[in-house]
Amino acid sequence: MTLDFATLDLLRQNHPAWRLLRSDHAPLVASFLQRVFIAPNVRVMAQADLAEALEDELFALRDLLGADAFPRSALDYLNDWAANDRGWLRKFYAQGS
């Protein structure tokens, strides 16, 4: 892959990692995913467990930054992060369910 302007501009517009870096919530998304998936080397987590962990994170951030800092529910954020136009999370049924 060449790193010319057109290629980089196309990546900036379409690649999930670039979209994450451009997101207003990039620090929340990246730090949360690092804490729950990368640091403990976890690759699969139930939605309920993930939502509970994010709700705890949001509670702490709201306490620190004010109640309006992250107004949506944890599940709303997770659904947004798993949307096709984001691609930061993947939803799937567990094998054998």
C-alpha positions in Angstrom: 0.0 0.0 0.0 1.3 3.4 -0.9 0.9 6.2 1.6 -0.1 8.9 -0.9 -2.7 11.5 -0.2 -5.5 9.8 -1.9 -4.9 6.5 -0.1 -4.6 8.1 3.3 -7.7 10.2 2.7 -9.7 7.1 1.7 -8.5 5.3 4.8 -9.3 8.4 7.0 -12.9 8.3 5.7 -13.5 4.5 5.7 -11.2 2.6 8.1 -12.7 1.9 11.5 -9.4 2.8 13.3 -9.3 6.2 11.6 -13.0 6.8 12.4 -12.3 5.9 16.0 -9.5 8.5 16.2 -11.8 11.1 14.7 -14.6 10.3 17.1 -15.5 12.7 19.9 -15.6 9.8 22.3 -12.2 8.3 21.2 -10.7 8.5 24.7 -13.6 6.7 26.2 -13.8 4.0 23.5 -10.1 3.3 23.4 -9.5 3.3 27.1 -12.6 1.2 27.8 -11.8 -1.4 25.2 -8.2 -1.6 26.4 -9.3 -2.1 29.9 -11.9 -4.8 29.3 -10.4 -6.7 26.3 -6.7 -6.0 25.7 -5.3 -5.8 29.2 -6.9 -9.0 30.5 -6.5 -10.7 27.1 -10.3 -11.3 26.7 -11.7 -11.8 23.2 -15.4 -12.5 23.9 -17.7 -11.0 26.5 -21.4 -11.3 27.1 -23.3 -8.1 26.3 -24.7 -7.8 29.8 -21.2 -8.0 31.3 -19.8 -5.5 28.9 -22.7 -3.1 29.5 -22.2 -3.4 33.2 -18.5 -2.7 32.9 -19.2 0.3 30.7 -21.9 1.6 33.1 -19.4 1.5 35.9 -16.9 3.5 33.7 -19.6 6.0 32.7 -20.6 6.5 36.4 -17.0 7.3 37.3 -16.6 9.7 34.4 -19.8 11.4 35.1 -18.8 11.8 38.7 -15.5 13.4 37.5 -16.7 15.4 34.5 -20.3 16.1 35.4 -23.6 14.4 34.8 -23.9 15.7 31.2 -20.5 14.3 30.1 -21.9 11.0 28.7 -25.7 11.3 28.7 -26.6 8.0 27.0 -26.9 4.5 28.6 -24.0 2.0 28.4 -26.1 -0.2 26.1 -26.7 2.8 23.7 -23.0 3.4 23.5 -22.2 -0.3 22.9 -24.8 -0.5 20.1 -23.3 2.6 18.5 -19.8 1.2 18.7 -21.0 -2.1 17.1 -22.9 -0.4 14.3 -21.7 -1.1 10.7 -20.4 2.4 10.2 -18.2 2.1 13.3 -17.0 -1.4 13.5 -15.2 -1.0 16.9 -17.1 -4.0 18.4 -18.7 -7.1 16.9 -22.0 -8.6 18.0 -22.5 -12.3 17.4 -24.3 -15.3 19.0 -22.1 -17.5 21.1 -21.4 -20.9 19.5 -23.9 -23.5 20.6 -26.6 -21.0 21.6 
